[in-house]
């Protein structure tokens, strides 16, 4: 009987250990995903900023600017894979223009959230939806 109790106690301790380790792994994975989302949002914002600043150089680049997104999309897709096509680059540029202050970005929101928020024309409505999504 004593051996059975000892085995049950070990099983209980092992189950507890497995539960604790599982929770650590789930928390770490969640933090990694959150970090990736945050970095993706920041990168998209920076890409948008760089494109807007490049375009604002003026008439010198006007002719080149007509093809800018297509040219960048092809080059970035060739080097980094999907996610950098002309359509996404246009969204990144709009993202920067809609949210020109990087510190105002909500860390709780992903790039998917911000892409949807770009569909809202009104700044006040966009801010309301942004707060709602974050909460």
Secondary structure, 3 states (H helix, E strand, C coil): CHHHHHHHHHHHHHHHHHHHHHHHHHHHHHHHHHHHHHHHHHHHHHHHHHHHHHHCCCHHHHHHHCCHHHHHHHHHHHHHCCCCCHHHHHHHHHHHHHCCCHHHCCCCCCHHHHHHHCCCCCHHHHHHHHHHHHC
